């Protein structure tokens, strides 16, 4: 009777980076010679020059590209090592192995740094403008008969890459308070000396004109140093600064900054960021100055968070607030602040790199009733608004996103099916010739092979029933399996997802897939079902029906 193979690992136990091995149908432990033979075998049927039909030629071009890509990586020892650990993402990030990066931990850390740098370069290449607009309102001033707007401030910055190693940043700040206005403009030119070091040239004009030079260098996998020099064009004063940053753990960093000059000070800071929480603190000692600040943020979900912050020094305050995401790129936040200045609310709207901040001074006096009311009123309004308005809105939004995601997934599956069918056409002639030769010598012939969500099919292993709904979850792979038969033997390797094999695709993403194979050998009928990542080696006596 037919059997279910238990050889090999389950999908959860398998390594994630095996797609390139699947394309060539070789084991992750395959030798260079085995990889070369598999490449020659597949490239022989997928080469575009062997197909005259335009449709087949296009399919062959794409299949040949994938085969060549797999061979190019797996045939190169260095690239193969990176791929085995980090997949194609590691290769695309430009990770290079060297004598100083032999440990997996060092490779991982270096990859993360390069990924962050690539992301920054991608953002800067589009030259987005960041802007912060602050409108400070005062209720006591308005009640006294004066204007409600006490101060307006705008900060804007534009960054752009001039070349692969050079970046320019132009920023400006403009402040209007009462009848007085101030502002400045700043230009920064950054030159990337190496992947681990850069030099900044800067100039500021306006309220205080400065020129400066700053250099940063990655000293090791865990530490970074930055040194700077600024010169005032007004009085000729000079400030020197040195900053040392150290990675304290996987999620935390510490830094110390020393400034010598007219603004001499020493600052010690700490930052920690985890999946749901983030915190930071700073202590600063200066000439006639002391200050300390800290903040803590907790994310209840991907859509909401709370924040508490405080400051001691020239500004003394405590603030508590919470925020809510209103779209993929936007969130709002309301902050309650009590301190020397008085009691205030601050409304914030964040959208991408744009910010709108509206502090509203409610009272200059720290009256207990006003302080309590100012804290309780917005909290009550938020929970009321969340229950009546936000909750139904987010439920509708989640439902809409789920439908959109499902539609995208269905389109991807349709495209994958079309590509698999075209790939099968490329294999058809060779597959039929192999099948005929096997039939002549009573060898291994695949009579039926189905891949996909077999558990969704009604019936038993002996009689697989497929209705219209189930048909969309499975794929006939009889032809590509006959192509892979060599000398009356067929092997699909352990730990490799079968959807990556040429002529296959994943017909049911997110669902557990299996492969059913019915075959004949030496006049006997056989049948076997294996899980997606399991080893399949046929013929085998235990598969006899």
C-alpha positions as CSV (number, residue, x, y, z in Angstrom):
1,X,0.0,0.0,0.0
2,X,1.1,3.6,-0.4
3,X,3.0,5.3,2.3
4,X,3.7,8.7,3.8
5,X,7.4,9.5,4.0
6,X,8.8,10.6,7.3
7,X,12.3,11.2,6.0
8,X,13.7,14.7,6.4
9,X,12.7,17.7,8.4
10,X,9.5,19.6,8.6
11,X,9.1,23.0,7.1
12,X,9.6,24.7,10.4
13,X,12.9,22.9,11.0
14,X,14.3,23.6,7.5
15,X,16.7,26.4,6.8
16,X,15.2,29.5,5.2
17,X,17.7,30.1,2.4
18,X,17.3,27.2,0.0
19,X,15.6,28.6,-3.0
20,X,18.7,28.7,-5.2
21,X,19.4,25.0,-4.4
22,X,15.8,24.2,-5.4
23,X,16.3,25.9,-8.8
24,X,19.1,23.5,-9.6
25,X,17.6,20.6,-7.6
26,X,20.8,20.1,-5.6
27,X,21.4,19.5,-1.9
28,X,22.6,22.3,0.3
29,X,25.7,20.1,0.8
30,X,26.2,19.6,-2.9
31,X,29.7,19.7,-4.3
32,X,30.9,22.1,-6.9
33,X,30.8,19.3,-9.5
34,X,27.2,18.4,-8.7
35,X,26.2,22.1,-9.0
36,X,28.0,22.3,-12.4
37,X,26.2,19.2,-13.7
38,X,22.8,20.4,-12.5
39,X,23.4,23.8,-14.2
40,X,24.4,22.3,-17.5
41,X,21.4,20.0,-17.4
42,X,18.9,22.8,-16.8
43,X,20.5,25.4,-19.0
44,X,20.4,23.0,-21.9
45,X,16.6,23.1,-22.0
46,X,16.1,26.7,-20.8
47,X,18.6,28.6,-23.1
48,X,16.6,31.2,-25.0
49,X,18.4,30.4,-28.3
50,X,16.8,26.9,-28.3
51,X,13.3,28.3,-28.6
52,X,11.9,30.1,-31.6
53,X,8.3,30.6,-30.4
54,X,8.2,34.1,-28.9
55,X,6.2,33.1,-25.9
56,X,8.5,30.2,-25.1
57,X,11.5,32.4,-25.8
58,X,10.3,34.9,-23.1
59,X,9.7,32.1,-20.6
60,X,13.1,30.6,-21.4
61,X,14.8,34.0,-20.9
62,X,13.4,34.3,-17.4
63,X,14.1,30.6,-16.5
64,X,17.6,30.9,-17.8
65,X,18.2,34.1,-15.8
66,X,17.1,32.3,-12.6
67,X,19.3,29.3,-13.3
68,X,22.3,31.4,-14.1
69,X,21.7,33.5,-10.9
70,X,21.6,30.3,-8.8
71,X,24.8,28.9,-10.4
72,X,26.6,32.2,-10.1
73,X,26.0,32.2,-6.3
74,X,26.4,28.5,-5.5
75,X,29.5,28.1,-7.6
76,X,31.2,30.9,-5.7
77,X,32.4,29.8,-2.2
78,X,32.3,33.2,-0.7
79,X,28.8,34.1,-2.2
80,X,27.5,30.7,-1.2
81,X,28.6,31.2,2.4
82,X,26.8,34.6,2.6
83,X,23.7,33.2,1.0
84,X,23.5,30.2,3.3
85,X,23.5,32.5,6.3
86,X,21.6,35.6,5.1
87,X,20.0,34.6,1.7
88,X,19.9,37.0,-1.3
89,X,19.4,39.9,1.1
90,X,22.9,39.5,2.4
91,X,24.3,39.4,-1.2
92,X,22.3,42.5,-2.3
93,X,23.5,44.4,0.8
94,X,27.0,44.2,-0.5
95,X,28.3,42.1,2.4
96,X,31.9,41.0,1.9
97,X,33.8,38.4,3.8
98,X,37.3,39.0,5.0
99,X,39.8,37.7,7.5
100,X,38.4,40.1,10.2
101,X,34.9,38.8,9.8
102,X,35.1,35.1,10.5
103,X,32.4,34.7,13.2
104,X,28.7,34.5,12.4
105,X,28.0,37.2,15.0
106,X,30.4,39.6,13.2
107,X,28.9,38.8,9.8
108,X,25.4,39.5,11.2
109,X,26.3,42.8,12.8
110,X,28.2,43.9,9.6
111,X,25.1,43.0,7.5
112,X,22.8,45.1,9.7
113,X,25.1,48.1,9.4
114,X,25.3,47.8,5.7
115,X,21.5,47.4,5.4
116,X,20.9,50.6,7.5
117,X,23.4,52.5,5.3
118,X,21.7,51.2,2.1
119,X,18.3,52.3,3.5
120,X,19.7,55.7,4.3
121,X,21.2,56.1,0.8
122,X,17.9,55.0,-0.7
123,X,16.1,57.7,1.2
124,X,18.6,60.4,0.5
125,X,18.8,59.5,-3.2
126,X,15.2,60.7,-3.5
127,X,16.0,64.0,-1.8
128,X,13.0,64.2,0.5
129,X,12.3,67.4,2.4
130,X,11.8,67.1,6.2
131,X,9.9,69.9,7.8
132,X,8.8,70.8,11.4
133,X,6.2,73.6,12.0
134,X,5.6,74.8,15.5
135,X,2.7,77.1,16.4
136,X,2.8,78.0,20.1
137,X,-0.6,79.3,21.4
138,X,-1.3,80.9,24.8
139,X,-4.8,80.9,26.4
140,X,-3.8,83.3,29.2
141,X,-2.5,85.8,26.7
142,X,-5.7,85.5,24.7
143,X,-7.9,86.1,27.8
144,X,-5.8,89.1,28.6
145,X,-6.8,90.7,25.3
146,X,-3.6,89.9,23.4
147,X,-3.1,87.6,20.4
148,X,-3.4,83.9,21.0
149,X,-0.4,83.0,18.8
150,X,2.8,83.7,20.8
151,X,5.4,82.1,18.6
152,X,5.9,80.5,15.2
153,X,8.9,78.4,14.2
154,X,9.7,76.4,11.1
155,X,12.6,74.1,10.4
156,X,13.2,72.4,7.0
157,X,15.9,70.2,5.6
158,X,16.6,68.8,2.2
159,X,19.2,66.1,1.5
160,X,20.5,64.7,-1.7
161,X,23.3,62.5,-3.0
162,X,25.7,64.2,-5.4
163,X,27.5,61.0,-6.1
164,X,28.0,57.6,-4.5
165,X,30.4,59.0,-1.9
166,X,29.1,62.6,-1.5
167,X,25.9,63.9,0.0
168,X,24.7,67.5,0.6
169,X,22.2,68.7,3.2
170,X,20.6,72.2,3.2
171,X,18.6,73.2,6.2
172,X,17.1,76.4,7.6
173,X,15.3,77.5,10.8
174,X,13.0,80.6,11.1
175,X,11.5,81.9,14.3
176,X,9.0,84.7,14.9
177,X,8.2,85.7,18.5
178,X,6.1,88.8,19.0
179,X,7.6,91.5,16.8
180,X,11.0,89.9,16.6
181,X,12.3,87.3,14.1
182,X,15.5,85.2,13.9
183,X,16.8,82.5,11.7
184,X,19.7,80.7,10.2
185,X,20.7,78.6,7.2
186,X,23.0,75.7,7.3
187,X,24.8,73.7,4.5
188,X,26.5,70.4,5.2
189,X,28.6,68.4,2.7
190,X,29.4,64.8,3.6
191,X,32.1,62.7,2.0
192,X,32.1,58.9,2.6
193,X,35.8,58.1,3.0
194,X,35.1,54.4,3.4
195,X,32.2,52.1,4.5
196,X,33.2,52.9,8.1
197,X,34.2,56.6,8.0
198,X,33.0,59.9,6.7
199,X,33.9,63.6,6.9
200,X,31.4,66.5,7.2
201,X,32.1,70.1,6.1
202,X,29.5,72.6,7.4
203,X,28.7,76.3,7.3
204,X,26.0,78.3,9.1
205,X,24.8,81.8,8.4
206,X,22.3,83.9,10.2
207,X,21.9,84.5,13.9
208,X,25.4,83.0,14.5
209,X,27.7,82.4,11.6
210,X,29.9,79.3,11.9
211,X,32.1,77.0,9.9
212,X,33.1,73.6,11.0
213,X,34.6,70.2,10.2
214,X,33.6,66.9,11.7
215,X,34.9,63.3,11.2
216,X,33.3,60.0,12.2
217,X,34.9,56.6,12.3
218,X,33.7,53.1,13.2
219,X,36.4,51.9,15.5
220,X,35.1,48.4,15.9
221,X,31.9,46.4,15.7
222,X,30.8,48.0,19.0
223,X,32.2,51.5,19.1
224,X,32.3,54.7,17.1
225,X,34.1,58.0,17.6
226,X,33.3,61.5,16.2
227,X,35.5,64.6,16.5
228,X,34.6,68.1,15.4
229,X,35.9,71.7,15.2
230,X,33.7,74.8,14.8
231,X,34.9,78.4,14.4
232,X,32.6,81.4,14.9
233,X,33.0,84.0,12.1
234,X,31.8,86.7,14.5
235,X,34.1,86.6,17.4
236,X,36.6,83.9,16.2
237,X,35.8,81.6,19.2
238,X,36.6,77.9,18.7
239,X,34.9,74.9,20.0
240,X,36.3,71.3,20.0
241,X,34.1,68.3,20.5
242,X,34.7,64.6,20.8
243,X,32.0,61.9,21.1
244,X,32.4,58.3,21.8
245,X,29.5,55.8,21.2
246,X,29.5,52.3,22.5
247,X,27.1,49.4,21.9
248,X,26.2,48.1,25.4
249,X,23.9,45.3,24.4
250,X,21.9,44.1,21.4
251,X,19.3,46.9,22.1
252,X,21.2,49.6,23.9
253,X,23.9,52.2,23.3
254,X,25.8,54.7,25.4
255,X,27.7,57.8,24.5
256,X,29.9,60.5,26.1
257,X,30.5,63.9,24.5
258,X,33.2,66.4,25.6
259,X,33.1,70.0,24.3
260,X,35.9,72.4,24.9
261,X,35.6,76.2,24.2
262,X,33.2,78.9,24.9
263,X,30.5,76.3,25.4
264,X,32.5,73.7,27.4
265,X,30.4,70.8,28.6
266,X,30.4,67.1,29.1
267,X,27.4,65.0,28.3
268,X,26.6,61.3,29.0
269,X,23.7,59.6,27.3
270,X,22.0,56.2,27.0
271,X,19.5,54.8,24.6
272,X,17.6,51.5,24.5
273,X,15.1,50.3,21.9
274,X,13.3,47.1,22.0
275,X,10.3,45.7,20.1
276,X,7.6,47.4,22.2
277,X,9.6,49.8,24.4
278,X,12.2,52.5,24.0
279,X,14.0,54.7,26.5
280,X,16.7,57.3,26.6
281,X,18.4,59.5,29.2
282,X,21.0,62.2,29.3
283,X,23.0,64.2,31.9
284,X,24.9,67.3,31.0
285,X,27.4,69.4,33.0
286,X,28.5,72.7,31.5
287,X,30.0,76.1,32.5
288,X,27.5,77.2,35.1
289,X,25.0,74.7,33.9
290,X,23.6,71.3,34.9
291,X,20.8,69.4,33.2
292,X,19.2,66.0,33.0
293,X,16.5,64.6,30.8
294,X,14.9,61.2,30.1
295,X,12.0,59.7,28.2
296,X,10.2,56.3,28.0
297,X,7.8,55.1,25.3
298,X,5.7,51.9,25.4
299,X,3.9,50.6,22.3
300,X,0.7,48.8,23.2
301,X,0.3,47.7,19.6
302,X,1.5,48.8,16.2
303,X,-1.2,51.5,16.3
304,X,-0.9,53.1,19.8
305,X,1.7,54.1,22.3
306,X,2.2,56.1,25.5
307,X,5.2,58.3,26.4
308,X,6.5,59.9,29.6
309,X,9.4,62.4,29.7
310,X,11.0,64.8,32.1
311,X,13.7,67.4,32.3
312,X,15.7,69.1,35.1
313,X,17.8,72.1,34.5
314,X,17.1,75.3,32.6
315,X,13.8,73.8,31.8
316,X,11.9,71.9,34.6
317,X,8.9,69.9,33.4
318,X,7.2,66.5,33.4
319,X,5.1,65.4,30.5
320,X,2.8,62.4,29.8
321,X,1.2,61.7,26.5
322,X,-0.1,59.1,24.1
323,X,-0.3,58.6,20.3
324,X,-2.3,56.8,17.8
325,X,-1.5,55.8,14.2
326,X,-4.1,57.1,11.7
327,X,-2.6,55.7,8.5
328,X,0.5,53.8,7.3
329,X,2.6,56.9,7.4
330,X,0.8,59.2,9.9
331,X,0.1,59.3,13.6
332,X,-1.2,61.9,16.1
333,X,-0.1,62.5,19.7
334,X,-1.4,64.5,22.6
335,X,1.0,65.5,25.4
336,X,0.2,66.9,28.9
337,X,3.1,69.0,30.2
338,X,3.5,70.6,33.6
339,X,6.6,72.6,34.6
340,X,8.1,76.0,35.3
341,X,6.4,77.6,32.3
342,X,3.0,76.4,33.5
343,X,0.4,73.8,32.3
344,X,0.1,73.1,28.7
345,X,-1.1,70.6,26.1
346,X,0.8,69.8,23.0
347,X,-0.9,68.5,19.8
348,X,1.4,66.7,17.3
349,X,0.7,65.4,13.8
350,X,3.5,63.3,12.2
351,X,3.3,62.3,8.6
352,X,6.5,60.8,7.2
353,X,9.2,63.3,7.7
354,X,6.7,66.2,8.2
355,X,5.7,67.4,11.7
356,X,3.1,69.8,13.0
357,X,3.5,70.7,16.7
358,X,0.9,73.0,18.5
359,X,1.8,73.7,22.1
360,X,-1.1,75.4,24.0
361,X,-0.4,77.1,27.3
362,X,-3.4,76.7,29.5
363,X,-2.2,78.3,32.7
364,X,0.9,80.0,33.9
365,X,0.0,79.0,37.5
366,X,0.4,75.5,38.8
367,X,-3.1,75.4,40.3
368,X,-4.1,71.8,41.5
369,X,-7.6,71.9,40.0
370,X,-6.4,73.2,36.6
371,X,-3.5,70.7,36.6
372,X,-5.9,67.8,37.4
373,X,-8.5,68.9,34.9
374,X,-6.0,69.4,32.1
375,X,-4.8,65.8,32.6
376,X,-8.3,64.2,33.0
377,X,-10.2,65.9,30.2
378,X,-8.1,64.8,27.2
379,X,-7.7,61.3,28.6
380,X,-11.5,60.9,29.0
381,X,-12.1,62.4,25.5
382,X,-9.5,60.0,24.0
383,X,-11.1,56.8,25.4
384,X,-14.5,58.0,24.5
385,X,-13.4,58.8,20.9
386,X,-11.5,55.5,20.7
387,X,-14.7,53.6,21.6
388,X,-17.2,55.5,19.4
389,X,-15.1,56.5,16.4
390,X,-11.6,54.9,16.2
391,X,-12.5,51.3,17.0
392,X,-15.1,51.0,14.2
393,X,-12.8,52.8,11.8
394,X,-9.8,50.5,12.5
395,X,-12.0,47.4,12.2
396,X,-13.2,48.6,8.8
397,X,-9.6,49.4,7.9
398,X,-8.3,46.0,8.9
399,X,-11.0,44.3,7.0
400,X,-10.2,46.4,3.9
401,X,-6.4,45.6,4.3
402,X,-7.2,41.9,4.6
403,X,-9.2,42.0,1.4
404,X,-6.5,43.9,-0.4
405,X,-3.8,41.5,0.8
406,X,-5.8,38.6,-0.3
407,X,-6.3,40.1,-3.8
408,X,-2.6,40.8,-4.1
409,X,-1.8,37.2,-3.0
410,X,-4.2,35.8,-5.6
411,X,-2.6,37.9,-8.3
412,X,0.8,36.7,-7.3
413,X,-0.3,33.0,-7.3
414,X,-1.8,33.5,-10.8
415,X,1.4,34.9,-12.1
416,X,3.4,32.1,-10.4
417,X,1.1,29.5,-12.0
418,X,1.5,31.0,-15.4
419,X,5.3,31.0,-15.0
420,X,5.3,27.4,-13.8
421,X,3.2,26.3,-16.8
422,X,5.5,28.1,-19.2
423,X,8.5,26.5,-17.5
424,X,6.9,23.1,-18.0
425,X,6.5,23.7,-21.7
426,X,10.3,24.3,-21.8
427,X,10.8,20.9,-20.2
428,X,8.1,19.1,-22.2
429,X,10.2,17.6,-25.1
430,X,13.1,16.4,-22.9
431,X,10.7,15.1,-20.3
432,X,8.7,13.1,-22.8
433,X,11.9,11.6,-24.3
434,X,13.1,10.6,-20.8
435,X,9.7,9.1,-20.0
436,X,9.6,7.1,-23.3
437,X,13.1,5.7,-22.6
438,X,12.1,4.7,-19.1
439,X,8.9,3.0,-20.4
440,X,11.0,1.0,-22.9
441,X,13.2,-0.5,-20.2
442,X,10.3,-0.8,-17.7
443,X,12.1,1.8,-15.6
444,X,10.8,4.7,-13.4
445,X,7.8,6.5,-14.9
446,X,5.9,9.2,-13.0
447,X,2.2,8.6,-13.8
448,X,0.8,11.3,-11.5
449,X,2.3,14.0,-9.3
450,X,0.3,16.7,-7.5
451,X,1.8,19.5,-5.3
452,X,0.0,21.8,-3.0
453,X,-2.6,21.7,-0.1
454,X,-3.5,18.0,-0.4
455,X,-5.3,18.1,3.0
456,X,-7.9,20.3,1.4
457,X,-8.9,17.5,-1.0
458,X,-11.8,15.3,0.0
459,X,-11.4,11.6,0.2
460,X,-8.5,9.3,1.3
461,X,-5.0,8.8,0.1
462,X,-6.2,6.0,-2.1
463,X,-8.8,8.2,-3.8
464,X,-7.9,11.8,-4.0
465,X,-11.0,13.9,-5.0
466,X,-10.4,17.4,-6.4
467,X,-13.3,19.9,-6.8
468,X,-13.1,23.4,-8.3
469,X,-12.1,25.0,-5.0
470,X,-9.4,22.5,-4.3
471,X,-8.0,22.7,-7.8
472,X,-6.8,26.3,-7.1
473,X,-4.7,25.0,-4.2
474,X,-2.8,22.3,-6.1
475,X,-0.6,22.0,-9.2
476,X,0.1,19.1,-11.5
477,X,3.9,18.5,-11.6
478,X,4.0,15.2,-13.4
479,X,6.0,16.6,-16.3
480,X,8.8,18.3,-14.3
481,X,9.3,15.2,-12.1
482,X,9.7,13.0,-15.2
483,X,12.3,15.5,-16.4
484,X,14.3,15.1,-13.2
485,X,14.4,11.2,-13.5
486,X,17.9,10.0,-14.2
487,X,18.8,6.4,-14.7
488,X,15.5,5.2,-13.2
489,X,16.1,7.3,-10.0
490,X,14.6,10.5,-8.7
491,X,15.6,12.5,-5.6
492,X,14.2,15.7,-4.2
493,X,16.5,16.9,-1.5
494,X,15.8,17.3,2.2
495,X,15.3,20.7,3.6
496,X,14.4,22.4,0.3
497,X,11.0,23.8,-0.4
498,X,9.8,22.1,-3.6
499,X,8.0,25.2,-5.0
500,X,11.4,26.5,-6.1
501,X,12.0,23.6,-8.5
502,X,11.7,24.5,-12.2
503,X,8.1,23.8,-13.3
504,X,6.8,24.1,-9.8
505,X,5.3,27.1,-7.8
506,X,3.6,27.6,-4.5
507,X,-0.2,27.3,-5.3
508,X,-1.2,28.0,-1.7
509,X,1.1,30.5,0.1
510,X,0.8,30.3,3.8
511,X,-0.8,26.8,3.8
512,X,1.1,23.6,4.4
513,X,2.0,21.9,1.1
514,X,2.6,18.3,0.3
515,X,3.7,16.3,-2.8
516,X,1.8,13.2,-4.0
517,X,3.6,11.0,-6.4
518,X,2.2,7.9,-8.2
519,X,4.7,5.9,-10.3
520,X,5.5,2.6,-11.9
521,X,8.7,0.6,-11.8
522,X,9.4,-2.9,-13.0
523,X,5.7,-3.6,-13.6
524,X,4.6,-2.5,-10.1
525,X,2.6,0.5,-9.0
526,X,3.8,2.8,-6.2
527,X,2.4,5.8,-4.3
528,X,3.9,8.2,-1.8
529,X,3.0,11.5,-0.1
530,X,5.8,13.7,1.4
531,X,5.7,17.0,3.2
532,X,7.1,20.1,1.5
533,X,10.6,20.0,3.0
534,X,10.9,16.2,3.3
535,X,13.3,14.0,1.3
536,X,11.8,12.1,-1.6
537,X,13.9,9.3,-3.0
538,X,12.2,6.8,-5.4
539,X,11.7,4.0,-6.3
540,X,11.3,2.5,-2.9
541,X,9.7,-0.8,-1.8
542,X,7.8,0.8,1.0
543,X,5.8,2.8,-1.5
544,X,4.3,-0.3,-3.1
545,X,0.5,-0.1,-3.5
